[in-house]
Amino acid sequence: MSDFTEQAPVSGVRFDSAGLLPCVLQDARTGVVLTLAYMNAESFKQTLGTGLVTFYSRSRKQLWVKGETSGNTMRVAELKLDCDGDALVARVLPDGPACHTGEPDCFFQTVYKNKQVLAEVEAQPQPQGWGPRLGALLEDVRTQLQSRKASLPEGSYSTYLFSKGLDKILKKLGEEATETIVAAKGSDNEALAGELCDLLFHMLVLMVEKSVSLEDLRRVMEGRHRKDESAPPSEVKVGKPEGCHELEQRLLKQLDSAVHRDVQRALEVMYRAHKGQLRDGGGAYALHPLSVAIVCAEEVKLRSRDEIIAALLHDVLEDDMQTTPAELTEKFGVNVSSAVITLTKMYKRDGTPTELGLQRYYQGLRAAPGWVRAIKMCDRVHNLRTLESSGRAKAEIDKYRKETRANLLPLAASSMDQALLKAGDLLLKELYK
């Protein structure tokens, strides 16, 4: 980067009153706007020195190299300062998706669309070729299907498919595949193109139903095409176990729409961490953290972003060694990661002897904020409610109740926190049913 600074000495940069400079990331090859974040003087200098985009995290109060943990780094091709010196565009070569959700960029939610203006755009020559235009169209269709699955508008064919469920979607996909094969045996290429479009549409319906994005497909296809042995494994999204979708919708109805996106990200982390895990007595383990979050939201009125995300993730560090505190901090902030660590029996990760580890665990809970203690109580409430179907022996159940009375009920003692008091009351009722 020394050549860059010699050719264009940096001057006239104006950081705001908080010492920050907004920076827009743009794909240098396609012109697509990838994301927006902030630099301070130190991260700006580091970006110039390393050639990798480095931002300042306003939530964590520290520098972060874009892609440092995910591997999706952004190599700087060019930095351009605006006319007032108070905003920056970084033209970059991205090594992977820019968005933490796995999408290519962070701007994938359309909130306004003017079809007349878009028609004028479509009428203009497209220098990027037909391939990218088809990809953009497929993404538009997939996004619309995602919206229709959430709202289920009356009279829509996609509503019919989503309402009937996976078996119907698969049946239709099979029918379209057969019709495509029959058309391919003939000589009418226009008919074949129509059948291929029908097949693609039903594939997109399946992708939405199973939470697989076009970016997931691109990563897999690119890995196969390049046959790069050093490339990281694809990150195809994990499907939801049976029964989870209904609980998700029930939970989201309790929450402000402003937190829905972050909660969906937390759900994805939770599903990955508990993939294939079962509860005592059967049933997908993922149903438990979802139920705990519902107890928090519906019965205890814990409904803030950090409270719900911590409830959803309260077991991920304990049950999945691939999930790390650093990952939780990067994705959801230090409040969430600290809460999840407090809710985790960390001795199962670090090898501390069980007895000493349990002492530290309960000491940490006693010193935790009221909302964290309330989440732990909600966790135990749900466990108590499902004890009868757990298959545990009576002696083990009695021991579990005794440990709950000794270590968890006192967490609400002498507190004026209404949520914590409510959680304590719920726990008391479950213990003495």
DOGU-737074 format. One line per 5 residues: their letters; for each residue x negated, y, z negated of C-alpha. Coordinates in nm, 3 decimals. Each point is the difference from the previous one (the first is absolute). Example, Ala and Ser with C-alpha at 12.3 -4.5 7.8 and 13.67 -1.06 7.14 Angstrom:
<vexnus>
AS = -1.230 -0.450 -0.780 | -0.137 0.344 0.066 $
</vexnus>
This chain:
<vexnus>
MSDFT = 0.000 0.000 0.000 | -0.300 0.231 -0.016 | 0.029 0.058 0.376 | 0.359 0.112 -0.048 | -0.081 0.252 -0.268 $
EQAPV = -0.291 0.139 0.202 | 0.222 0.050 0.306 | 0.287 0.152 -0.196 | -0.108 0.134 -0.338 | 0.287 -0.020 -0.246 $
SGVRF = 0.122 0.341 -0.107 | 0.329 0.168 -0.076 | 0.150 -0.300 -0.180 | 0.274 0.122 -0.236 | 0.101 -0.238 -0.279 $
DSAGL = 0.328 0.080 -0.176 | 0.039 0.113 -0.363 | -0.034 -0.363 -0.114 | -0.322 -0.037 0.199 | 0.163 -0.219 0.266 $
LPCVL = 0.011 -0.005 0.379 | 0.277 -0.194 0.184 | -0.138 -0.235 0.262 | 0.200 -0.164 0.280 | -0.142 -0.326 0.136 $
QDART = 0.050 -0.054 0.373 | -0.095 -0.305 0.206 | -0.268 0.130 0.234 | 0.099 -0.249 0.271 | 0.378 0.032 0.005 $
GVVLT = 0.069 0.337 -0.162 | 0.237 -0.161 -0.251 | 0.018 0.182 -0.333 | -0.093 -0.259 -0.264 | 0.035 0.162 -0.341 $
LAYMN = -0.045 0.314 -0.210 | -0.215 0.024 -0.313 | -0.223 0.250 -0.178 | -0.370 0.075 -0.030 | -0.182 0.206 -0.257 $
AESFK = -0.344 0.151 0.057 | -0.179 -0.316 -0.114 | 0.202 -0.242 0.212 | -0.032 0.233 0.300 | -0.377 0.000 -0.043 $
QTLGT = -0.005 -0.379 -0.038 | 0.205 -0.040 0.317 | -0.254 0.210 0.189 | -0.287 -0.199 -0.148 | 0.132 -0.354 0.054 $
GLVTF = 0.221 0.027 0.305 | 0.279 -0.179 -0.189 | 0.314 0.185 -0.104 | -0.014 0.071 -0.373 | 0.292 0.155 -0.184 $
YSRSR = 0.072 0.132 -0.347 | 0.278 -0.186 -0.182 | 0.227 0.248 -0.176 | 0.156 -0.273 -0.216 | -0.325 -0.168 -0.107 $
KQLWV = -0.212 0.317 -0.003 | -0.286 -0.165 0.186 | -0.152 -0.047 0.346 | 0.109 -0.294 0.213 | -0.138 -0.122 0.329 $
KGETS = 0.289 -0.083 0.229 | 0.002 -0.380 0.036 | -0.260 -0.061 -0.270 | 0.198 -0.289 -0.150 | 0.221 -0.103 0.296 $
GNTMR = -0.280 0.010 0.259 | 0.211 0.231 0.219 | -0.260 0.277 0.016 | 0.030 0.309 0.219 | -0.316 0.089 0.193 $
VAELK = -0.014 0.369 0.086 | -0.028 0.091 0.367 | 0.063 0.371 -0.048 | 0.103 0.245 -0.271 | 0.197 0.307 0.107 $
LDCDG = 0.080 0.294 -0.227 | 0.310 0.209 0.070 | -0.007 0.373 0.081 | 0.056 0.104 -0.363 | -0.258 -0.244 -0.136 $
DALVA = 0.251 -0.154 -0.243 | 0.088 -0.327 0.177 | -0.200 -0.273 0.166 | 0.056 -0.260 0.273 | -0.218 -0.308 -0.011 $
RVLPD = -0.004 -0.187 0.332 | -0.095 -0.351 -0.098 | -0.052 -0.354 0.122 | 0.208 -0.208 -0.242 | -0.120 -0.347 -0.096 $
GPACH = 0.348 -0.131 -0.079 | 0.331 0.157 -0.101 | -0.005 0.343 -0.163 | 0.299 -0.060 -0.229 | -0.017 -0.205 -0.319 $
TGEPD = 0.326 -0.171 0.109 | -0.183 -0.163 0.292 | 0.162 0.226 0.259 | -0.236 0.162 0.254 | 0.081 0.347 -0.134 $
CFFQT = 0.188 0.150 -0.294 | 0.264 0.175 0.211 | 0.230 -0.290 0.090 | 0.325 0.129 -0.151 | 0.203 0.202 0.251 $
VYKNK = 0.221 0.261 -0.169 | 0.107 0.196 0.311 | 0.024 -0.087 0.365 | 0.110 0.223 0.289 | 0.081 -0.237 0.285 $
QVLAE = 0.018 0.278 0.261 | -0.350 0.123 -0.081 | -0.129 -0.355 -0.021 | 0.146 -0.068 0.344 | -0.202 0.291 0.137 $
VEAQP = -0.311 -0.145 -0.161 | 0.072 -0.341 0.148 | 0.039 0.161 0.343 | -0.355 0.135 -0.010 | -0.288 -0.210 0.133 $
QPQGW = -0.143 -0.220 -0.273 | -0.379 -0.015 0.024 | -0.031 -0.282 -0.251 | 0.160 -0.262 0.228 | 0.301 -0.228 -0.031 $
GPRLG = -0.138 -0.232 -0.266 | -0.007 0.258 -0.282 | 0.338 0.137 0.114 | 0.155 -0.347 -0.035 | -0.161 -0.035 -0.342 $
ALLED = 0.146 0.334 -0.111 | 0.343 -0.103 0.131 | -0.014 -0.333 -0.184 | -0.090 0.184 -0.320 | 0.297 0.235 0.050 $
VRTQL = 0.231 -0.301 0.035 | -0.154 -0.172 -0.303 | 0.040 0.317 -0.208 | 0.365 0.028 0.104 | 0.057 -0.365 -0.092 $
QSRKA = -0.160 0.063 -0.339 | 0.244 0.287 -0.055 | 0.298 -0.208 0.108 | -0.095 -0.285 -0.230 | 0.006 0.245 -0.290 $
SLPEG = 0.329 0.172 0.095 | 0.184 -0.282 0.189 | 0.212 0.235 0.219 | 0.333 -0.151 0.099 | 0.026 -0.132 0.356 $
SYSTY = -0.376 -0.032 0.058 | -0.130 -0.327 0.146 | -0.306 0.021 -0.226 | 0.232 0.035 -0.301 | 0.164 -0.326 0.109 $
LFSKG = -0.339 -0.175 0.018 | -0.132 0.135 -0.331 | 0.328 -0.079 -0.177 | -0.005 -0.359 0.126 | -0.358 -0.045 -0.120 $
LDKIL = -0.317 -0.178 0.109 | 0.158 -0.317 0.141 | 0.217 0.200 0.242 | -0.295 0.218 0.102 | -0.212 -0.309 0.071 $
KKLGE = 0.284 -0.163 0.195 | 0.036 0.307 0.222 | -0.377 0.019 0.048 | -0.003 -0.363 0.112 | 0.286 0.065 0.244 $
EATET = -0.180 0.300 0.150 | -0.323 -0.201 0.035 | 0.191 -0.272 0.189 | 0.166 0.256 0.229 | -0.343 0.155 0.068 $
IVAAK = -0.139 -0.339 0.099 | 0.295 -0.063 0.234 | -0.044 0.344 0.160 | -0.373 -0.062 0.046 | 0.078 -0.315 0.201 $
GSDNE = 0.191 0.213 0.249 | -0.117 0.265 0.245 | 0.181 0.308 -0.137 | -0.268 0.198 -0.187 | 0.248 0.274 -0.091 $
ALAGE = 0.214 -0.260 -0.180 | -0.313 -0.135 -0.168 | -0.094 0.350 -0.120 | 0.347 0.036 -0.152 | -0.028 -0.332 -0.183 $
LCDLL = -0.347 0.091 -0.126 | 0.142 0.326 -0.139 | 0.276 -0.195 -0.177 | -0.264 -0.232 -0.143 | -0.213 0.295 -0.117 $
FHMLV = 0.302 0.162 -0.165 | 0.082 -0.312 -0.199 | -0.367 -0.037 -0.093 | 0.014 0.353 -0.143 | 0.312 -0.091 -0.198 $
LMVEK = -0.187 -0.297 -0.147 | -0.300 0.220 -0.080 | 0.220 0.244 -0.193 | 0.176 -0.286 -0.181 | -0.336 -0.149 -0.107 $
SVSLE = -0.178 0.335 -0.064 | -0.261 -0.041 0.276 | -0.109 0.316 0.184 | -0.140 0.054 0.349 | -0.323 0.103 -0.171 $
DLRRV = -0.015 -0.347 -0.160 | 0.025 -0.153 0.347 | -0.259 0.238 0.140 | -0.254 -0.095 -0.267 | 0.047 -0.372 0.062 $
MEGRH = -0.008 0.039 0.378 | -0.307 0.224 -0.010 | -0.181 -0.246 -0.225 | 0.073 -0.286 0.239 | -0.088 0.203 0.309 $
RKDES = -0.332 0.117 -0.137 | -0.073 -0.331 -0.175 | -0.194 0.198 -0.259 | -0.101 -0.246 -0.274 | -0.097 0.286 -0.231 $
APPSE = 0.338 0.169 0.020 | 0.208 -0.009 -0.318 | 0.304 -0.230 0.000 | 0.323 0.147 0.125 | 0.236 0.152 -0.254 $
VKVGK = 0.334 -0.127 0.121 | 0.261 0.104 -0.251 | 0.129 -0.262 -0.241 | 0.367 -0.086 0.037 | 0.246 0.048 -0.285 $
PEGCH = 0.099 -0.313 -0.193 | 0.367 -0.091 0.003 | 0.207 0.224 -0.225 | -0.248 0.286 -0.011 | 0.165 0.219 0.264 $
ELEQR = 0.320 0.029 -0.201 | -0.193 0.093 -0.314 | -0.203 0.258 0.196 | 0.317 0.171 0.120 | 0.144 -0.003 -0.351 $
LLKQL = -0.317 0.158 -0.136 | -0.030 0.267 0.270 | 0.357 0.115 -0.065 | -0.112 0.101 -0.351 | -0.292 0.212 0.125 $
DSAVH = -0.045 0.339 0.159 | -0.057 -0.040 0.374 | -0.325 0.198 -0.035 | -0.166 -0.299 -0.171 | 0.135 -0.270 0.233 $
RDVQR = -0.303 -0.004 0.226 | -0.250 -0.048 -0.284 | 0.222 -0.264 -0.158 | 0.007 -0.188 0.331 | -0.381 0.010 0.007 $
ALEVM = -0.008 -0.140 -0.352 | 0.239 -0.277 0.100 | -0.236 -0.101 0.280 | -0.292 -0.022 -0.245 | 0.218 -0.201 -0.241 $
YRAHK = 0.114 -0.245 0.267 | -0.359 -0.059 0.110 | -0.122 -0.057 -0.354 | 0.277 -0.247 -0.087 | 0.017 -0.174 0.338 $
GQLRD = 0.088 -0.367 -0.051 | 0.024 0.031 -0.379 | 0.299 -0.148 -0.184 | 0.159 0.072 -0.336 | 0.033 -0.270 -0.267 $
GGGAY = 0.303 -0.198 0.102 | -0.032 0.100 0.368 | 0.081 0.309 0.203 | -0.237 0.249 0.162 | -0.211 0.186 -0.256 $
ALHPL = 0.060 0.329 0.184 | 0.357 -0.003 -0.130 | -0.134 0.063 -0.351 | -0.179 0.338 0.049 | 0.294 0.117 0.211 $
SVAIV = 0.237 -0.094 -0.283 | -0.221 0.174 -0.256 | 0.005 0.319 0.209 | 0.380 -0.024 0.017 | 0.024 -0.036 -0.379 $
CAEEV = -0.223 0.308 -0.028 | 0.209 0.204 0.245 | 0.353 -0.113 -0.083 | -0.009 -0.067 -0.373 | -0.289 0.209 -0.138 $
KLRSR = 0.017 0.284 0.257 | -0.369 -0.013 0.091 | 0.025 0.126 0.358 | -0.308 0.208 0.079 | -0.246 -0.102 0.271 $
DEIIA = -0.275 -0.115 -0.238 | 0.239 -0.180 -0.235 | 0.164 -0.210 0.273 | -0.324 -0.076 0.185 | -0.172 -0.109 -0.324 $
ALLHD = 0.299 -0.225 -0.079 | -0.021 -0.161 0.345 | -0.376 -0.052 -0.026 | -0.023 -0.094 -0.368 | -0.117 -0.357 0.075 $
VLEDD = -0.207 0.042 0.318 | -0.339 0.030 -0.172 | 0.074 -0.299 -0.222 | 0.125 -0.228 0.278 | -0.216 0.099 0.296 $
MQTTP = -0.375 0.043 -0.028 | -0.017 0.161 0.347 | 0.201 0.300 -0.120 | -0.224 0.244 -0.186 | 0.049 0.304 -0.225 $
AELTE = -0.192 0.207 0.255 | 0.250 -0.093 0.271 | 0.292 0.102 -0.222 | -0.170 0.331 -0.082 | -0.063 0.075 0.366 $
KFGVN = 0.355 -0.082 0.108 | 0.207 0.124 -0.294 | -0.217 0.218 -0.225 | -0.167 -0.038 -0.337 | 0.324 0.017 -0.203 $
VSSAV = 0.131 -0.314 0.167 | -0.329 -0.192 -0.006 | -0.058 0.086 -0.368 | 0.352 -0.116 -0.086 | -0.041 -0.328 0.188 $
ITLTK = -0.336 -0.065 -0.169 | 0.164 0.059 -0.340 | 0.280 -0.242 0.092 | -0.250 -0.265 0.113 | -0.166 -0.264 -0.218 $
MYKRD = -0.338 0.096 0.142 | -0.180 -0.278 -0.183 | 0.133 -0.231 0.270 | -0.211 0.197 0.250 | -0.314 0.080 -0.199 $
GTPTE = -0.050 -0.323 -0.197 | 0.047 0.149 -0.349 | 0.097 -0.271 -0.255 | 0.379 -0.029 -0.019 | 0.044 0.101 -0.364 $
LGLQR = -0.218 0.309 0.033 | 0.160 0.082 0.335 | 0.350 -0.012 -0.150 | -0.106 0.230 -0.286 | -0.129 0.255 0.251 $
YYQGL = 0.314 -0.040 0.210 | 0.240 0.082 -0.284 | -0.226 0.279 -0.126 | 0.016 0.155 0.346 | 0.379 -0.027 0.009 $
RAAPG = 0.036 0.164 -0.342 | -0.208 0.297 0.121 | 0.175 0.025 0.339 | 0.248 0.272 0.103 | 0.362 -0.071 -0.086 $
WVRAI = 0.102 -0.075 0.359 | -0.271 -0.267 0.033 | 0.114 -0.167 -0.323 | 0.359 0.018 0.126 | -0.099 -0.182 0.322 $
KMCDR = -0.160 -0.278 -0.206 | 0.321 -0.033 -0.201 | 0.207 -0.017 0.319 | -0.235 -0.270 0.125 | 0.061 -0.200 -0.316 $
VHNLR = 0.376 0.063 0.017 | 0.014 -0.161 0.343 | -0.216 -0.290 -0.116 | 0.233 -0.063 -0.294 | 0.304 0.015 0.227 $
TLESS = -0.147 -0.274 0.221 | -0.141 -0.225 -0.274 | 0.285 -0.250 0.017 | -0.074 -0.078 0.365 | -0.380 -0.004 -0.043 $
GRAKA = -0.026 -0.367 -0.092 | -0.205 0.079 -0.312 | 0.030 -0.218 -0.311 | 0.194 0.137 -0.299 | -0.313 0.023 -0.215 $
EIDKY = -0.173 0.208 0.266 | 0.302 0.228 0.033 | 0.014 0.051 -0.378 | -0.371 0.088 -0.005 | 0.054 0.249 0.285 $
RKETR = 0.282 0.173 -0.190 | -0.210 0.016 -0.317 | -0.291 0.160 0.189 | 0.243 0.251 0.153 | 0.136 0.102 -0.341 $
ANLLP = -0.351 0.036 -0.146 | -0.171 0.187 0.282 | 0.255 0.174 0.221 | 0.286 0.117 -0.219 | -0.237 0.225 -0.201 $
LAASS = -0.090 0.187 0.320 | 0.321 0.203 -0.034 | -0.024 0.058 -0.375 | 0.010 0.364 -0.119 | 0.030 0.127 0.357 $
MDQAL = 0.222 0.285 0.118 | -0.043 -0.102 0.367 | 0.354 -0.079 0.119 | -0.109 -0.240 0.275 | -0.224 -0.188 -0.240 $
LKAGD = 0.276 -0.017 -0.262 | 0.242 -0.133 0.262 | -0.253 -0.264 0.110 | -0.050 -0.099 -0.364 | 0.374 -0.032 -0.048 $
LLLKE = 0.031 -0.225 0.307 | -0.285 -0.216 -0.125 | 0.155 -0.030 -0.344 | 0.332 -0.114 0.147 | -0.171 -0.266 0.214 $
LYK = -0.196 -0.130 -0.298 | 0.306 -0.045 -0.220 | 0.255 -0.123 0.252 $
</vexnus>
